[in-house]
Amino acid sequence: MIVSSTDDGQFEVCTFHAGHVHPLVTLSRRQFLRSFRNFSFIHMDFICKYGRVNFGASKVYYLMKEQVRGYEYMGCDQQDFKNYKRDLKVMIKDSDAHMFVDILKKRKEVYLSFYYAHEHDEENGLKNVFWCDSLCKRSYALFGDLLSFDTKHKTNRYGVVFAPFTGINHHRQLTCFGARLIRDEKVEPFKWLFQCFIDAMRGNKPKAIIVG
């Protein structure tokens, strides 16, 4: 369409072409059009659910693409997924410890044999947490004569120590007896940890412990 001004200060259409003068966008690129992009609750729910099993935004985007059978049906692009994942982390950064404890509480409500314990510091921050399930208890009852306790692992984001209790089963495979997150490696946290472990195993103490 070509518009020109008239002598009296108005505008008039000189030329108008009803068809497109450029190629239409292909289906595979339609996701990049602002008018087509619609980041909905479905996308948010998909990211949150797969985020619980540590799937990144890019992998979640690819999985959803496979379910809807093509990028052209996504309704948004990969950057939208990354932006939402970033904003979600910012929103829950001060509440993730409490969310973790809530998950343990809910698991205890569903599975009565599940055991967990936690400690808070003076500022109500999560200091130590220990948990084990029925499978851990069963494995310990069968193979708990020798216990390995390793504190060499640390989480990437918070730098807290991940301390699993492990042993060897009858197939000479590693089996887990329980796990714990500790903020420091002083004497008192370790006393608390071993007491929680003994309580979870109903007072059944191991015959030997290997400390890694």
N, C-alpha and C positions, 0 to 999 in steps of 0.2 A: 504494500500500500504506500502510495506517495501522496503526501499532504503539502499544500502550499498556502501561503497567506494571501489574502485579497487586499485591495486598496482600502477597504473600510475596517481593517483590523480583524477580520474573521478568518477562518480557515476552511479550505475546501479540499475534498479528496479528488486528486487528479487521475490517479491510476490505482486500480484495485484488482488483484489476482486472487481468485477464490481458492486455488490449489496451493500446495506447499512448493516452495521454491528451493527446498533443501531436503535431503533424505530424512525420513523419520528414524527415530532412535530404535535400535534393535531391542528385542525382548531381554537379552542378556545384559544390556546396559540401562534398562529402564529403572533399575534400583537406584541409579545415581540422580534421577530427576527429583528436584525438591517437591514437586507436586505429587509424586508417587511415594515418597518415603514416609512411612508411618510406623514409628517405633511404638509398639503396642504392649499391653499387659502380657500378651502371649510370649513376646520376646523376653520380657523381664522375668517371667516365671521360668522360662527355659534356661536362662542364664543362672538363676538362683539354684534351681534343682541340680544342674550339672556342676555348679560351683561347689556343692557339698562334697563332691568326690574329686575336687581339685582340678577340674577341667578349665583351662584358660579360655578367654573370650574368643580367640581365633578358632580353637577346636570346637567350641560350642556352636559357633557360626557355621562351620563346615557340617556338623552333625544335623543342624536344623535344615541346611540346604538339601541334605540327602533326604530328609523326611518330606519336605515340600516339593522335591523333585526339580530343583533348579534355582539358580540365583535370581532369575527373573520373577520368582514368586515369593521372595523373601520379604519385600516391603521395606527393606533398609539395607545398609551395607555393613561391612565388617567393622568400620570405625565406630559406628553407632553402638555395636556390642562392646567394644573396648572402652568407649566413653562411659557407658552405663556401669561396667565392671569397676572402673576407676572411681566413679562417684559413689558406688555402693561401698567400696572399701573405706572411703573417707567418712561416710555416714556412720559406719559401725565400728570404727577404729577404737573408740573408747568403750565399747560394749561387747566386744567379741569374747572376752574372758567370761563374762556373765552368761553369754549365749552358750558357751561351751559347757558351763556347769548346768544350765537348763537342759541341754541335750542329755547329760548324764542322769539328771533327775527323771526325765521322761522315760529313759531306757529302764531305770529302776522300777518305774510304775508298770511297765509292760513285762519286764523279766524280773521276777522277785529274787532270783539267784544272783542278779547283777550286783556288784559291790563297788562303791566309790566313796572317797573321802577327800576333803579339800580344806585348805587353810587360807585365811586372809591376813594381810598385814594391817598396820595401824590406819592406813588410808583406804581400807576396804578393797584393796587390790588383791588379785589372786596370786598367792605365793607358792603353794604346793598343791598338787592333785594326784591322786592314785585311783586306778580303776582296774577291774578284772571281771570277766564274765564266767558263765557256767563251764564253758569249754576250757578256760584257763584253770579253773579249779579242778576239773576232771583230769586234765593233763598233769597238774601238780600232784594229785593223789596217786597217779600211776608212776610218774617219772621225776618226782621232786626230791630224790635223795641228793642229787647234785644240782646246785643252783648257780647260774652265771648272772652277774650283775654288772652291767656296762654303762658307764657315764660319759662315753666319748662323743656321743651324738648331741648336736645342738640344733634348734630350729633356726631357720634363716632369718625370719622377720624379728623375733623377739630375743633370740640368743639364749633362751632358757634350755636347760639340760633335759634331754629325753632319756630316761633311765628304764629300760625294759628288764624284766626278770625272765630269763630264758633257761631252757634245759634241752636235753637230747631224748628223743623218744626211741621206741624199739626198732625203728627204721634208720636210726642214726641221723635223724633230721631235727632241725631246730624247732622247738615248740615254745610258745609264749605262756608264761604263768601270770603275767600282769604287767602293767606299765605305769610310769609316773613322769610328770613334768615338775622339775624343781628349778627355782630361781637362782639358788646359790648352792655351793657344795660344802657348807659348814656342817658341824657335828649334829646340831639339833634337827635340821631337816632330814638327815639320814636316820636318826633315831625315830622320828615320826614315821618315816617311810617304812622301816622294817616292822614297826608296831602295827601299821595298817595292813601290811602283808600278812603278818601272823594272825591278825583278827579276821581277815578275809578267808584264810585257810583254816579257821577254827582251831587255832593254837598248834597246828602241825608244823613243827620247825624242820628246816632242812638239815641234813647231816653234814654237808660241806657247802661252802660258798666260794666261788671264783670271782674275784673283782677285776673288771677290765679297766 
